[in-house]
Amino acid sequence: MRIFLGVLGVLLFAAAASIAFYLLNVGKFSGAEFTAFVVAFAVLAMVIAYAPEVQEISIAGNVVKLKEVKAEALKAIDSLNKSRIDMLRVFLGLALKHSGGFASSSPIDPRARDFWKLLDQIREYRCFDELKDELKLSVSVLLFAQIGNIAMRNRDERISTAEPYLDPLELASIAFDVKGIQEAEAATSPKPENYRGEIKEALAEYAKLFDLQAELNK
């Protein structure tokens, strides 16, 4: 860490000095401005290089205690992280609510899209563990919804009565059963165009949720 900070300080000073020489040569800096600029960045480079040992610095006669500044910054970051987790927890709850309109005929529950977006943010912000309970509930609700979507397209009772949730391959072997699909088609008006294709979509979503549930239960 010390070597990295030292190299960073040297590079910062070298870059600042190069800029200062350029500005001096093109007449943008006076001699006094050039000196002040270089000295300021020299001090800054030293502060960076010796950051672990520097306790305080003086800027225009005002003493800045670095440890206190760091503590306040860490406190603010911690507060921000907690607020972010609370916000995502609320959004997960909202994502499970239905829009209030007519039920969707899509093979994939409409709430799933927002859920996966939230999951990406949860992973990005590294708060997966803190929100495990809420994620488990969300996955359970969406798995149940996908079971319902498949059962609408195949009337085999094994689909909706299985406990616990079936493995995706086992569920697929039932969901593509010809007799169950024919019964669903006979009970639907107007006739569906492609129940098998829709079952495939519903199963793919179910498999994603099933894998996430397994990850959450580890």
Backbone as CSV, one residue per row, in Angstrom:
resi,resn,N_x,N_y,N_z,CA_x,CA_y,CA_z,C_x,C_y,C_z
1,MET,0.831,-1.202,0.000,0.000,0.000,0.000,0.868,1.255,0.000
2,ARG,1.955,1.256,0.817,2.843,2.415,0.880,3.477,2.699,-0.484
3,ILE,3.917,1.632,-1.166,4.540,1.809,-2.482,3.537,2.398,-3.470
4,PHE,2.309,1.874,-3.434,1.274,2.366,-4.345,1.007,3.848,-4.118
5,LEU,0.882,4.243,-2.842,0.628,5.646,-2.530,1.802,6.532,-2.930
6,GLY,3.020,6.000,-2.736,4.195,6.769,-3.119,4.255,7.017,-4.619
7,VAL,4.008,5.963,-5.387,3.998,6.082,-6.853,2.893,7.040,-7.296
8,LEU,1.714,6.920,-6.656,0.599,7.805,-6.998,0.947,9.260,-6.732
9,GLY,1.615,9.516,-5.597,2.013,10.881,-5.271,3.006,11.449,-6.272
10,VAL,3.986,10.624,-6.663,4.994,11.066,-7.650,4.341,11.369,-8.989
11,LEU,3.450,10.485,-9.431,2.779,10.687,-10.723,1.916,11.943,-10.707
12,LEU,1.230,12.170,-9.582,0.407,13.377,-9.468,1.260,14.632,-9.547
13,PHE,2.395,14.619,-8.826,3.265,15.792,-8.849,3.866,16.013,-10.232
14,ALA,4.268,14.932,-10.896,4.855,15.052,-12.232,3.848,15.615,-13.219
15,ALA,2.607,15.150,-13.133,1.571,15.653,-14.031,1.292,17.127,-13.762
16,ALA,1.215,17.489,-12.478,0.956,18.885,-12.120,2.098,19.791,-12.559
17,ALA,3.332,19.319,-12.383,4.496,20.120,-12.788,4.515,20.329,-14.293
18,SER,4.171,19.295,-15.052,4.141,19.414,-16.514,3.110,20.439,-16.955
19,ILE,1.939,20.394,-16.327,0.889,21.363,-16.656,1.338,22.775,-16.296
20,ALA,1.982,22.913,-15.148,2.440,24.231,-14.702,3.479,24.814,-15.663
21,PHE,4.446,23.986,-16.104,5.457,24.457,-17.058,4.814,24.891,-18.376
22,TYR,3.819,24.106,-18.816,3.138,24.451,-20.059,2.430,25.798,-19.933
23,LEU,1.685,25.978,-18.844,0.953,27.236,-18.628,1.896,28.420,-18.473
24,LEU,3.068,28.164,-17.865,4.068,29.233,-17.740,4.618,29.620,-19.105
25,ASN,4.893,28.636,-19.940,5.470,28.892,-21.265,4.507,29.626,-22.187
26,VAL,3.187,29.330,-22.055,2.223,29.997,-22.944,1.715,31.301,-22.344
27,GLY,2.273,31.683,-21.192,1.932,32.964,-20.606,0.668,32.994,-19.778
28,LYS,0.129,31.828,-19.456,-1.078,31.774,-18.641,-0.761,31.899,-17.148
29,PHE,0.482,31.598,-16.780,0.916,31.679,-15.387,2.008,32.731,-15.268
30,SER,1.943,33.488,-14.170,3.074,34.337,-13.826,4.050,33.491,-13.019
31,GLY,5.217,34.045,-12.720,6.188,33.296,-11.933,5.650,32.923,-10.569
32,ALA,4.944,33.853,-9.925,4.398,33.595,-8.589,3.305,32.526,-8.640
33,GLU,2.468,32.589,-9.675,1.402,31.598,-9.814,1.982,30.212,-10.076
34,PHE,3.028,30.182,-10.896,3.695,28.912,-11.191,4.240,28.287,-9.900
35,THR,4.908,29.111,-9.097,5.491,28.605,-7.848,4.414,28.097,-6.892
36,ALA,3.344,28.873,-6.755,2.260,28.481,-5.840,1.604,27.176,-6.292
37,PHE,1.425,27.043,-7.594,0.790,25.840,-8.145,1.644,24.607,-7.880
38,VAL,2.940,24.709,-8.171,3.839,23.570,-7.988,3.953,23.194,-6.515
39,VAL,4.086,24.206,-5.646,4.214,23.932,-4.212,2.945,23.258,-3.681
40,ALA,1.790,23.729,-4.120,0.523,23.155,-3.647,0.436,21.677,-4.012
41,PHE,0.810,21.345,-5.240,0.730,19.939,-5.654,1.855,19.106,-5.045
42,ALA,2.973,19.735,-4.722,4.029,19.007,-4.018,3.550,18.587,-2.631
43,VAL,2.879,19.516,-1.948,2.324,19.200,-0.622,1.265,18.111,-0.731
44,LEU,0.397,18.247,-1.744,-0.656,17.250,-1.934,-0.062,15.875,-2.230
45,ALA,0.986,15.838,-3.044,1.641,14.573,-3.363,2.251,13.937,-2.115
46,MET,2.836,14.761,-1.252,3.412,14.241,-0.009,2.330,13.718,0.930
47,VAL,1.206,14.423,0.982,0.097,13.964,1.827,-0.390,12.598,1.364
48,ILE,-0.500,12.429,0.037,-0.939,11.139,-0.507,0.085,10.050,-0.200
49,ALA,1.356,10.354,-0.414,2.414,9.366,-0.207,2.512,8.921,1.245
50,TYR,2.276,9.844,2.170,2.388,9.526,3.601,1.015,9.536,4.280
51,ALA,-0.013,9.222,3.539,-1.380,9.286,4.053,-1.585,8.523,5.361
52,PRO,-1.037,7.297,5.507,-1.287,6.562,6.761,-0.739,7.254,8.005
53,GLU,0.359,8.067,7.837,0.978,8.712,8.992,0.495,10.141,9.211
54,VAL,-0.053,10.782,8.169,-0.454,12.180,8.288,-1.711,12.282,9.140
55,GLN,-1.628,13.048,10.205,-2.751,13.192,11.120,-3.593,14.431,10.802
56,GLU,-2.914,15.485,10.337,-3.643,16.702,10.030,-2.841,17.540,9.053
57,ILE,-3.557,18.393,8.313,-2.891,19.325,7.399,-3.468,20.714,7.647
58,SER,-2.706,21.719,7.279,-3.150,23.099,7.455,-3.375,23.716,6.085
59,ILE,-4.588,24.237,5.861,-4.928,24.870,4.594,-5.340,26.302,4.888
60,ALA,-4.545,27.243,4.392,-4.801,28.677,4.609,-4.993,28.991,6.085
61,GLY,-4.159,28.356,6.924,-4.214,28.607,8.347,-5.245,27.792,9.101
62,ASN,-6.052,27.025,8.388,-7.066,26.191,9.028,-6.572,24.751,9.099
63,VAL,-6.584,24.193,10.298,-6.111,22.827,10.501,-7.245,21.844,10.223
64,VAL,-6.974,20.885,9.340,-7.946,19.843,9.013,-7.429,18.528,9.579
65,LYS,-8.136,17.966,10.537,-7.745,16.692,11.134,-8.251,15.560,10.244
66,LEU,-7.315,14.856,9.599,-7.677,13.853,8.610,-8.425,12.676,9.220
67,LYS,-8.044,12.279,10.439,-8.733,11.151,11.055,-10.201,11.477,11.289
68,GLU,-10.483,12.708,11.714,-11.866,13.102,11.953,-12.639,13.168,10.646
69,VAL,-11.983,13.672,9.611,-12.629,13.740,8.294,-12.935,12.338,7.782
70,LYS,-11.974,11.430,7.952,-12.159,10.059,7.510,-13.296,9.394,8.275
71,ALA,-13.355,9.623,9.582,-14.414,9.023,10.399,-15.782,9.521,9.965
72,GLU,-15.882,10.818,9.691,-17.150,11.378,9.251,-17.533,10.825,7.886
73,ALA,-16.527,10.673,7.007,-16.803,10.131,5.669,-17.293,8.687,5.755
74,LEU,-16.637,7.896,6.610,-17.051,6.496,6.778,-18.447,6.403,7.364
75,LYS,-18.755,7.308,8.295,-20.086,7.338,8.902,-21.144,7.667,7.852
76,ALA,-20.827,8.613,6.980,-21.766,8.998,5.924,-21.965,7.856,4.928
77,ILE,-20.877,7.164,4.599,-20.964,6.030,3.672,-21.808,4.917,4.266
78,ASP,-21.608,4.636,5.549,-22.385,3.594,6.221,-23.872,3.948,6.234
79,SER,-24.179,5.218,6.509,-25.561,5.667,6.509,-26.177,5.553,5.122
80,LEU,-25.388,5.877,4.099,-25.861,5.774,2.719,-26.157,4.327,2.353
81,ASN,-25.282,3.418,2.769,-25.486,1.997,2.477,-26.754,1.473,3.144
82,LYS,-26.994,1.880,4.391,-28.201,1.448,5.089,-29.452,1.985,4.399
83,SER,-29.383,3.240,3.974,-30.526,3.834,3.274,-30.774,3.116,1.951
84,ARG,-29.695,2.750,1.278,-29.820,2.034,-0.004,-30.475,0.673,0.198
85,ILE,-30.080,-0.031,1.257,-30.674,-1.345,1.545,-32.158,-1.197,1.860
86,ASP,-32.503,-0.193,2.669,-33.912,0.039,3.003,-34.719,0.373,1.755
87,MET,-34.123,1.162,0.864,-34.807,1.539,-0.372,-35.061,0.309,-1.248
88,LEU,-34.051,-0.544,-1.388,-34.203,-1.747,-2.201,-35.211,-2.710,-1.575
89,ARG,-35.254,-2.745,-0.254,-36.227,-3.600,0.437,-37.660,-3.148,0.106
90,VAL,-37.878,-1.839,0.103,-39.191,-1.305,-0.245,-39.520,-1.611,-1.708
91,PHE,-38.553,-1.425,-2.593,-38.780,-1.674,-4.016,-39.102,-3.146,-4.288
92,LEU,-38.478,-4.054,-3.538,-38.788,-5.474,-3.716,-40.247,-5.739,-3.364
93,GLY,-40.717,-5.122,-2.298,-42.118,-5.282,-1.920,-43.060,-4.735,-2.983
94,LEU,-42.710,-3.568,-3.530,-43.552,-2.960,-4.563,-43.538,-3.780,-5.852
95,ALA,-42.405,-4.405,-6.145,-42.282,-5.180,-7.382,-43.198,-6.391,-7.392
96,LEU,-43.615,-6.873,-6.216,-44.475,-8.056,-6.129,-45.953,-7.720,-6.286
97,LYS,-46.280,-6.443,-6.258,-47.690,-6.064,-6.349,-48.158,-6.082,-7.795
98,HIS,-49.389,-6.543,-7.984,-49.983,-6.525,-9.317,-50.372,-5.098,-9.687
99,SER,-50.447,-4.868,-10.982,-50.774,-3.526,-11.460,-52.210,-3.126,-11.143
100,GLY,-53.072,-4.096,-10.864,-54.462,-3.781,-10.537,-55.395,-3.912,-11.722
101,GLY,-54.837,-4.175,-12.906,-55.654,-4.360,-14.105,-56.068,-5.810,-14.265
102,PHE,-56.414,-6.164,-15.501,-56.775,-7.548,-15.790,-55.546,-8.440,-15.687
103,ALA,-55.781,-9.689,-15.350,-54.683,-10.639,-15.226,-53.973,-10.805,-16.569
104,SER,-52.670,-10.914,-16.529,-51.891,-11.049,-17.748,-51.964,-12.482,-18.273
105,SER,-52.005,-12.598,-19.604,-51.996,-13.916,-20.234,-50.595,-14.309,-20.677
106,SER,-49.617,-13.498,-20.333,-48.232,-13.778,-20.728,-47.716,-15.027,-20.023
107,PRO,-46.885,-15.820,-20.704,-46.310,-16.997,-20.048,-45.307,-16.651,-18.942
108,ILE,-44.869,-15.412,-18.916,-43.955,-14.945,-17.862,-44.660,-13.870,-17.045
109,ASP,-44.673,-14.032,-15.740,-45.336,-13.059,-14.873,-44.753,-11.661,-15.108
110,PRO,-45.599,-10.654,-15.333,-45.114,-9.293,-15.635,-44.216,-8.704,-14.541
111,ARG,-44.360,-9.185,-13.314,-43.559,-8.648,-12.211,-42.111,-9.103,-12.265
112,ALA,-41.851,-10.147,-13.034,-40.508,-10.729,-13.061,-39.465,-9.753,-13.621
113,ARG,-39.848,-8.971,-14.623,-38.877,-8.061,-15.252,-38.313,-7.063,-14.240
114,ASP,-39.205,-6.439,-13.454,-38.738,-5.485,-12.441,-37.917,-6.193,-11.362
115,PHE,-38.322,-7.404,-11.035,-37.585,-8.152,-10.011,-36.146,-8.406,-10.447
116,TRP,-35.945,-8.839,-11.677,-34.580,-9.135,-12.147,-33.730,-7.862,-12.213
117,LYS,-34.347,-6.735,-12.565,-33.612,-5.467,-12.568,-33.156,-5.109,-11.153
118,LEU,-34.053,-5.298,-10.195,-33.700,-5.018,-8.801,-32.594,-5.955,-8.324
119,LEU,-32.667,-7.204,-8.729,-31.632,-8.156,-8.327,-30.267,-7.736,-8.861
120,ASP,-30.227,-7.234,-10.085,-28.957,-6.747,-10.645,-28.404,-5.608,-9.791
121,GLN,-29.276,-4.698,-9.351,-28.829,-3.588,-8.507,-28.360,-4.092,-7.144
122,ILE,-29.068,-5.064,-6.610,-28.697,-5.631,-5.310,-27.314,-6.267,-5.379
123,ARG,-27.040,-6.971,-6.452,-25.704,-7.577,-6.622,-24.648,-6.495,-6.833
124,GLU,-24.988,-5.479,-7.607,-24.038,-4.391,-7.881,-23.666,-3.657,-6.596
125,TYR,-24.659,-3.428,-5.732,-24.420,-2.711,-4.483,-23.945,-3.623,-3.359
126,ARG,-23.795,-4.904,-3.656,-23.253,-5.896,-2.713,-24.055,-5.967,-1.411
127,CYS,-25.370,-6.006,-1.549,-26.225,-6.160,-0.366,-27.136,-7.379,-0.515
128,PHE,-26.630,-8.383,-1.238,-27.388,-9.617,-1.471,-27.700,-10.314,-0.153
129,ASP,-26.697,-10.438,0.711,-26.888,-11.151,1.985,-27.876,-10.415,2.897
130,GLU,-27.816,-9.078,2.907,-28.694,-8.309,3.778,-30.171,-8.436,3.363
131,LEU,-30.407,-8.744,2.099,-31.779,-8.792,1.587,-32.224,-10.214,1.250
132,LYS,-31.551,-11.209,1.812,-31.872,-12.594,1.486,-33.314,-12.953,1.829
133,ASP,-33.794,-12.540,2.987,-35.157,-12.896,3.397,-36.179,-12.328,2.416
134,GLU,-35.989,-11.073,2.027,-36.919,-10.445,1.087,-36.834,-11.107,-0.290
135,LEU,-35.619,-11.484,-0.694,-35.445,-12.150,-1.982,-36.097,-13.530,-1.985
136,LYS,-35.975,-14.242,-0.873,-36.605,-15.559,-0.781,-38.118,-15.448,-0.953
137,LEU,-38.717,-14.454,-0.303,-40.150,-14.247,-0.433,-40.526,-13.914,-1.876
138,SER,-39.764,-13.038,-2.505,-40.048,-12.639,-3.885,-39.966,-13.841,-4.829
139,VAL,-38.915,-14.643,-4.659,-38.733,-15.809,-5.525,-39.873,-16.800,-5.326
140,SER,-40.292,-16.997,-4.082,-41.379,-17.923,-3.800,-42.668,-17.473,-4.486
141,VAL,-42.965,-16.175,-4.412,-44.170,-15.635,-5.042,-44.111,-15.811,-6.557
142,LEU,-42.962,-15.515,-7.149,-42.835,-15.594,-8.605,-42.811,-17.045,-9.101
143,LEU,-42.225,-17.940,-8.318,-42.265,-19.364,-8.680,-43.714,-19.857,-8.704
144,PHE,-44.478,-19.468,-7.698,-45.886,-19.862,-7.632,-46.641,-19.318,-8.848
145,ALA,-46.326,-18.077,-9.227,-46.985,-17.471,-10.386,-46.632,-18.220,-11.664
146,GLN,-45.373,-18.633,-11.794,-44.965,-19.369,-12.997,-45.630,-20.748,-13.048
147,ILE,-45.790,-21.368,-11.900,-46.517,-22.637,-11.846,-47.936,-22.426,-12.380
148,GLY,-48.568,-21.322,-11.963,-49.915,-21.007,-12.440,-49.955,-20.795,-13.944
149,ASN,-48.925,-20.106,-14.477,-48.877,-19.861,-15.916,-48.747,-21.161,-16.709
150,ILE,-47.973,-22.079,-16.178,-47.807,-23.372,-16.853,-49.083,-24.198,-16.736
151,ALA,-49.704,-24.148,-15.554,-50.946,-24.906,-15.334,-52.075,-24.412,-16.229
152,MET,-52.054,-23.145,-16.619,-53.057,-22.619,-17.550,-52.921,-23.248,-18.929
153,ARG,-51.729,-23.743,-19.232,-51.450,-24.284,-20.559,-51.342,-25.800,-20.577
154,ASN,-51.430,-26.383,-19.399,-51.438,-27.844,-19.279,-52.233,-28.189,-18.026
155,ARG,-53.321,-28.906,-18.176,-54.237,-29.161,-17.067,-53.835,-30.355,-16.206
156,ASP,-52.643,-30.870,-16.388,-52.193,-31.992,-15.559,-52.115,-31.531,-14.102
157,GLU,-52.812,-32.218,-13.215,-52.892,-31.810,-11.810,-51.549,-31.861,-11.095
158,ARG,-50.624,-32.642,-11.594,-49.319,-32.760,-10.943,-48.548,-31.440,-10.955
159,ILE,-48.893,-30.573,-11.887,-48.176,-29.292,-11.996,-48.497,-28.382,-10.818
160,SER,-49.761,-28.242,-10.504,-50.188,-27.276,-9.480,-50.251,-27.860,-8.074
161,THR,-50.138,-29.176,-7.943,-50.261,-29.783,-6.609,-48.938,-30.290,-6.056
162,ALA,-47.865,-30.184,-6.824,-46.572,-30.714,-6.374,-46.025,-29.896,-5.211
163,GLU,-45.492,-30.580,-4.212,-44.846,-29.943,-3.064,-43.566,-30.696,-2.723
164,PRO,-42.414,-30.043,-2.571,-42.192,-28.618,-2.847,-42.106,-28.388,-4.359
165,TYR,-41.532,-27.264,-4.758,-41.435,-26.977,-6.188,-40.615,-28.046,-6.893
166,LEU,-41.111,-28.460,-8.068,-40.440,-29.508,-8.832,-39.159,-28.981,-9.468
167,ASP,-38.200,-29.890,-9.662,-37.020,-29.562,-10.451,-37.476,-29.182,-11.865
168,PRO,-36.852,-28.175,-12.503,-37.294,-27.741,-13.833,-37.381,-28.862,-14.869
169,LEU,-36.446,-29.796,-14.851,-36.494,-30.903,-15.815,-37.688,-31.812,-15.533
170,GLU,-37.943,-32.079,-14.278,-39.087,-32.908,-13.918,-40.396,-32.193,-14.282
171,LEU,-40.448,-30.910,-14.022,-41.634,-30.139,-14.371,-41.845,-30.120,-15.886
172,ALA,-40.751,-29.988,-16.631,-40.856,-29.958,-18.098,-41.436,-31.255,-18.642
173,SER,-41.043,-32.379,-18.050,-41.545,-33.669,-18.529,-43.057,-33.771,-18.368
174,ILE,-43.607,-33.075,-17.365,-45.058,-33.068,-17.155,-45.712,-31.993,-18.022
175,ALA,-45.068,-30.808,-18.076,-45.668,-29.662,-18.754,-45.863,-29.893,-20.243
176,PHE,-45.025,-30.727,-20.861,-45.145,-30.987,-22.298,-45.970,-32.239,-22.608
177,ASP,-46.594,-32.793,-21.579,-47.459,-33.953,-21.794,-48.623,-33.565,-22.717
178,VAL,-48.816,-34.334,-23.773,-49.794,-33.986,-24.815,-51.217,-33.921,-24.262
179,LYS,-51.588,-34.888,-23.441,-52.955,-34.943,-22.934,-53.309,-33.690,-22.130
180,GLY,-52.424,-33.270,-21.246,-52.690,-32.082,-20.435,-52.822,-30.824,-21.275
181,ILE,-51.987,-30.701,-22.314,-52.051,-29.538,-23.204,-53.364,-29.540,-23.978
182,GLN,-53.770,-30.701,-24.452,-55.034,-30.798,-25.203,-56.222,-30.407,-24.331
183,GLU,-56.197,-30.811,-23.066,-57.286,-30.444,-22.153,-57.327,-28.930,-21.943
184,ALA,-56.155,-28.301,-21.828,-56.102,-26.848,-21.661,-56.588,-26.143,-22.917
185,GLU,-56.198,-26.644,-24.074,-56.630,-26.047,-25.343,-58.133,-26.174,-25.532
186,ALA,-58.687,-27.324,-25.124,-60.130,-27.548,-25.280,-60.940,-26.624,-24.391
187,ALA,-60.354,-26.212,-23.259,-61.074,-25.360,-22.305,-60.869,-23.883,-22.577
188,THR,-60.113,-23.554,-23.617,-59.771,-22.164,-23.906,-60.468,-21.692,-25.174
189,SER,-61.010,-20.497,-25.116,-61.634,-19.898,-26.295,-61.290,-18.405,-26.324
190,PRO,-60.763,-17.903,-27.432,-60.432,-18.629,-28.666,-59.232,-19.563,-28.479
191,LYS,-59.025,-20.441,-29.412,-57.963,-21.426,-29.308,-56.590,-20.753,-29.295
192,PRO,-55.700,-21.194,-28.439,-54.339,-20.621,-28.402,-53.560,-20.972,-29.659
193,GLU,-52.630,-20.107,-30.006,-51.837,-20.338,-31.205,-50.684,-21.309,-30.962
194,ASN,-50.030,-21.194,-29.803,-48.814,-21.996,-29.602,-48.584,-22.232,-28.121
195,TYR,-49.363,-23.104,-27.519,-49.195,-23.387,-26.101,-47.821,-23.980,-25.797
196,ARG,-47.304,-24.802,-26.670,-46.008,-25.430,-26.406,-44.892,-24.383,-26.357
197,GLY,-44.950,-23.420,-27.251,-43.955,-22.343,-27.224,-44.064,-21.511,-25.966
198,GLU,-45.300,-21.235,-25.529,-45.504,-20.457,-24.315,-45.070,-21.239,-23.077
199,ILE,-45.302,-22.551,-23.091,-44.846,-23.394,-21.976,-43.320,-23.357,-21.891
200,LYS,-42.676,-23.361,-23.037,-41.210,-23.295,-23.060,-40.720,-21.991,-22.420
201,GLU,-41.368,-20.869,-22.755,-41.000,-19.582,-22.155,-41.215,-19.602,-20.645
202,ALA,-42.368,-20.120,-20.240,-42.693,-20.154,-18.817,-41.717,-21.034,-18.052
203,LEU,-41.328,-22.140,-18.642,-40.372,-23.043,-17.996,-38.989,-22.409,-17.875
204,ALA,-38.572,-21.661,-18.892,-37.262,-21.000,-18.845,-37.211,-20.004,-17.685
205,GLU,-38.297,-19.250,-17.498,-38.363,-18.308,-16.378,-38.397,-19.062,-15.053
206,TYR,-39.156,-20.126,-15.011,-39.239,-20.951,-13.804,-37.860,-21.484,-13.428
207,ALA,-37.088,-21.930,-14.411,-35.757,-22.485,-14.152,-34.828,-21.424,-13.561
208,LYS,-34.901,-20.179,-14.059,-34.082,-19.090,-13.519,-34.424,-18.842,-12.053
209,LEU,-35.706,-18.803,-11.756,-36.148,-18.568,-10.380,-35.774,-19.737,-9.471
210,PHE,-35.879,-20.936,-9.993,-35.544,-22.136,-9.220,-34.055,-22.129,-8.854
211,ASP,-33.206,-21.737,-9.803,-31.763,-21.662,-9.543,-31.442,-20.580,-8.511
212,LEU,-32.149,-19.446,-8.599,-31.922,-18.375,-7.630,-32.369,-18.818,-6.245
213,GLN,-33.463,-19.539,-6.164,-33.915,-20.058,-4.869,-32.861,-20.988,-4.255
214,ALA,-32.251,-21.827,-5.082,-31.202,-22.720,-4.587,-30.008,-21.917,-4.068
215,GLU,-29.666,-20.828,-4.764,-28.561,-19.960,-4.321,-28.886,-19.310,-2.983
216,LEU,-30.129,-18.865,-2.823,-30.541,-18.210,-1.587,-30.590,-19.166,-0.403
217,ASN,-30.819,-20.434,-0.668,-30.936,-21.423,0.405,-29.609,-22.041,0.817
218,LYS,-28.529,-21.629,0.164,-27.206,-22.183,0.520,-26.804,-21.726,1.922
